[in-house]
Amino acid sequence: MPEYIAPLQEEVRSVRAAHGGELSAPALQHLVKLDSVLKEIGRMFPTTVTAFQRMVLMPFTLSNGQQIPAGTMIETSLEALNYD
């Protein structure tokens, strides 16, 4: 998304100028737009496929009648959680 590049570059230039030309750890705290973009990229393109995996310890039945036996591995899609 090219329309975001110029505002991000300006934010980095401004923060660097305000912190003696360096992007130190304290300076990074002021990169609000960049932080937002990186969080959104992580939400849209997660680095892992699943949010968690669990093994079913006791068999149970879902409300639709589907039975889940003990020993079954279940997991939640991280992408599905992020696209609510």
C-alpha positions in Angstrom: 0.0 0.0 0.0 2.1 2.8 -1.3 0.0 5.6 0.2 1.3 4.6 3.7 5.0 4.8 2.8 5.4 8.6 2.7 3.7 9.2 6.1 5.8 6.4 7.7 9.0 7.9 6.2 8.1 11.3 7.6 7.4 9.9 11.0 10.8 8.2 11.1 12.6 11.3 9.9 10.8 13.4 12.5 11.6 11.1 15.4 15.2 10.7 14.3 15.6 14.5 14.2 14.1 14.9 17.6 16.5 12.3 19.1 19.8 13.4 17.7 19.6 11.5 14.5 19.4 8.1 16.1 16.6 5.6 16.5 17.3 4.6 20.1 15.0 2.5 22.2 13.3 5.6 23.7 12.9 7.1 20.2 11.2 4.0 19.0 8.4 4.6 21.5 7.4 7.7 19.4 6.9 5.7 16.1 3.2 5.4 16.6 2.2 5.0 13.0 4.9 2.5 12.3 3.8 0.5 15.4 0.3 0.5 14.1 1.3 -0.7 10.7 3.4 -3.5 12.0 0.6 -4.7 14.3 -1.8 -4.7 11.4 0.6 -6.7 9.2 1.0 -9.2 12.0 -2.8 -9.5 12.3 -3.3 -9.9 8.6 -0.3 -12.2 8.0 0.4 -14.1 11.1 3.7 -16.0 11.4 2.0 -19.1 12.7 -1.0 -21.0 11.5 -2.6 -21.8 14.9 -3.2 -19.9 18.0 -3.1 -22.9 20.3 -3.3 -26.7 20.2 -4.8 -28.9 22.9 -5.3 -32.6 23.4 -8.8 -33.7 24.4 -8.4 -35.5 27.8 -12.0 -36.6 28.1 -14.4 -37.4 25.3 -17.3 -34.9 24.8 -20.1 -34.1 22.4 -20.6 -30.8 20.6 -24.0 -29.1 20.6 -24.5 -30.3 17.0 -24.0 -34.0 18.1 -20.4 -34.4 16.8 -18.4 -36.5 19.2 -14.8 -35.6 20.0 -12.9 -38.6 21.4 -10.2 -38.4 24.0 -6.7 -38.1 22.5 -7.9 -35.9 19.7 -5.7 -32.8 19.0 -7.8 -29.7 18.5 -6.5 -26.3 17.5 -7.7 -22.8 16.7 -6.9 -21.0 13.4 -5.0 -17.8 14.2 -6.2 -16.3 10.9 -9.8 -17.0 11.8 -9.4 -15.3 15.1 -7.8 -12.2 13.5 -10.5 -11.8 10.9 -13.6 -11.4 13.1 
